[in-house]
């Protein structure tokens, strides 16, 4: 299972250095449950990588490992000492703080060495809110905003960490299609301007094709990399364009194969890598 | 292009923002007071009916008019205010010490696992212990003194306060802990910026419950531990019974009830304010 992946990786050797590198990373929960099986993956500096997979493929587990929220059972994760920010499916804003104070807290923790003043942080928070088109909402409480606005505050908070790597765990999954389209444009703009390296987890194939430089397909139970699609369509792309739809249906087909494999009788389990 | 996007976003935002308006102050006060006023009126009517039925002679169980008259006389008497002042001083001192003890114990128990295993259920056990059962020991330890009363007040209130904090820490939403971790908050910083603020609502309800226990313990204490030459609400109640002063007795009981309700309303207001700030008050419809 790992051999074709190795090939794929070497085939796109273009001299860019990786911002995140996972080397044969496995994660076992409890005694038996193998969530990730020897995943090898890298995200280059400034690259936008989408991780795609059906449920149970350990996408979120993988992000948690990269974020340092959890430790791998085996294998190595190298983030080159870069700062890592993360967005979740929920905004996860602190309800006791105003929108601005949420961002200021991130600034405060991040810039503790540089010791900024409260005034500087407030101004910086206002700038960041402006970037996500929320200028003037700093004094509001998170619950006073809509879901899409809260998610943008979460994005501003992640940007406040001045991170090199942005991990996103289905950040737009709970939003309506129109808001999501707009946020795709926003994210793409910010990603380019700030030269971020993004690892974006989603189960939405079109979203992955719309955003990614590469779409990495994970198998389910256990999660392993099964295919790595480079997306060379010119940007900006539109989720409803023909090219995106065509590529998305190819990838969906591959994903369906993977799902069907699980519907077959148990003798297939030898091929899934579960060691009994 | 970008102008277009920002306008679209602004349009969506404007559509999605809830335009919930709070009603005026007068309307809110009225909507809260009228049920209370009618409940009080109802109680007074039932009380008067019981008296009129002749179940007990009037010198044993006087009607509301006599009692409220007596209460009115008391309100003009400086001795009454001295008694209330002594009782409230004890209540505030005892409650403050209980908050301190509850905070320290709660923080330690919620943070240190062996302490949790050792004392977690003991604290809950202490909470169910009737505080009046502590008085014999308190009197043995501190004689008939204010220390004996405060000892029991603190023991009555502290477990609830500690439990409130522990529950708050336990139920800190995991997603907020993860968000804090991602921001780089660790240990004490995580405690200060995430766990403590997140446990505030639970801590507040612990405080409210703690106050109820403190107030009960204090009244029991003031009836049992009567200190010579020092008036207090409990002492006045005991005095009224000894003199068979039924109107005075009932008037003092009303005072105890009203103080309890007023303080409880203060906690309720704090709780409401918190819920509104956090957006926890959004009911359906």
HADDOCK unambig.tbl for C-alpha pairs under 7 A between the chains (distance, minus, plus):
assign (segid A and resid 85 and name CA) (segid B and resid 182 and name CA) 6.37 0.50 0.50
assign (segid A and resid 86 and name CA) (segid B and resid 182 and name CA) 6.59 0.50 0.50
assign (segid A and resid 92 and name CA) (segid B and resid 175 and name CA) 6.14 0.50 0.50
assign (segid A and resid 92 and name CA) (segid B and resid 176 and name CA) 5.68 0.50 0.50
assign (segid A and resid 92 and name CA) (segid B and resid 179 and name CA) 6.33 0.50 0.50
assign (segid A and resid 94 and name CA) (segid B and resid 176 and name CA) 6.97 0.50 0.50
assign (segid A and resid 95 and name CA) (segid B and resid 278 and name CA) 5.19 0.50 0.50
assign (segid A and resid 96 and name CA) (segid B and resid 197 and name CA) 6.97 0.50 0.50
assign (segid A and resid 96 and name CA) (segid B and resid 278 and name CA) 5.83 0.50 0.50
assign (segid A and resid 106 and name CA) (segid B and resid 183 and name CA) 5.89 0.50 0.50
assign (segid A and resid 109 and name CA) (segid B and resid 183 and name CA) 6.91 0.50 0.50
assign (segid A and resid 109 and name CA) (segid B and resid 184 and name CA) 6.53 0.50 0.50
assign (segid A and resid 133 and name CA) (segid B and resid 6 and name CA) 6.55 0.50 0.50
assign (segid A and resid 143 and name CA) (segid B and resid 278 and name CA) 6.76 0.50 0.50
assign (segid A and resid 143 and name CA) (segid B and resid 279 and name CA) 5.25 0.50 0.50
assign (segid A and resid 145 and name CA) (segid B and resid 17 and name CA) 6.08 0.50 0.50
assign (segid A and resid 146 and name CA) (segid B and resid 16 and name CA) 5.76 0.50 0.50
assign (segid A and resid 146 and name CA) (segid B and resid 17 and name CA) 5.94 0.50 0.50
assign (segid A and resid 182 and name CA) (segid B and resid 5 and name CA) 6.91 0.50 0.50
